[in-house]
Amino acid sequence: MLQKSLTTTKRGEKLKNILRGYKKLSAAQKSAIRELGFVITEDRRHYQLRYFDDGRYVATVAKTPSDHCSGENIALEIIADMF
């Protein structure tokens, strides 16, 4: 069930918590991201996160991030662009 009723701040905090320490998207992380309203697709090296399946709101995430801060950086970009 999509949780549209969460406030912007709560959605942002939840996304940061999900992606904190991101090294690889686990099934639990994917499920939690979907609950926030994202559709996840993947190709060889990246995931695409589409917010409510709207092509205007897309974030690309590497399957193998380069450093330990990648998850938090991705979350902050998504929060700034989509929430």
C-alpha positions in Angstrom: 0.0 0.0 0.0 1.4 3.4 -0.9 1.8 5.7 1.9 0.8 9.0 0.4 -0.2 10.4 3.8 3.4 10.6 5.2 4.6 14.1 5.4 7.5 15.2 3.3 9.9 15.3 6.3 8.9 11.8 7.4 9.3 10.4 3.9 12.7 12.0 3.6 13.8 10.6 7.0 12.5 7.1 6.1 14.4 7.2 2.8 17.6 8.3 4.5 17.3 5.4 7.0 16.7 2.9 4.2 19.7 4.0 2.2 22.1 4.6 5.1 25.2 2.4 4.6 24.0 1.4 1.1 26.2 -1.2 -0.5 23.6 -3.2 -2.4 19.8 -3.1 -2.4 18.4 -6.0 -0.4 14.9 -7.3 -0.8 13.9 -5.5 2.4 15.3 -2.2 1.2 13.5 -2.6 -2.2 10.2 -3.3 -0.4 10.6 -0.3 1.9 11.4 2.0 -1.1 8.4 0.7 -2.9 6.2 1.5 0.1 7.3 5.1 -0.3 5.9 5.2 -3.8 8.8 4.3 -6.0 8.9 1.9 -8.9 12.3 0.1 -9.1 13.7 -1.1 -12.5 17.2 -2.3 -13.1 19.6 -2.7 -15.9 23.1 -4.2 -15.9 24.8 -1.6 -13.6 22.1 0.6 -12.2 18.7 0.8 -10.6 16.2 3.4 -11.6 13.8 4.7 -9.0 10.7 6.4 -10.4 8.6 8.3 -8.0 4.9 7.1 -8.4 6.0 5.9 -11.9 6.2 9.5 -13.1 8.9 10.0 -15.7 9.7 13.5 -14.4 10.9 12.1 -11.1 13.7 9.5 -11.8 16.8 8.8 -9.8 19.5 6.5 -11.0 21.4 4.5 -8.4 24.6 2.4 -9.0 24.3 -1.3 -8.1 27.8 -1.1 -6.7 28.3 2.3 -5.0 31.7 3.9 -4.9 32.0 4.8 -1.2 30.3 4.5 2.2 28.5 7.9 1.8 26.7 7.0 -1.5 23.4 6.0 0.1 23.0 9.2 2.1 24.1 11.3 -0.9 21.5 9.5 -3.1 18.8 10.0 -0.4 19.6 13.8 -0.1 19.4 14.2 -3.9 16.1 12.4 -4.1 14.7 14.5 -1.2 15.8 17.7 -2.9 14.4 16.7 -6.3 11.2 14.8 -5.5 9.9 15.5 -2.0 
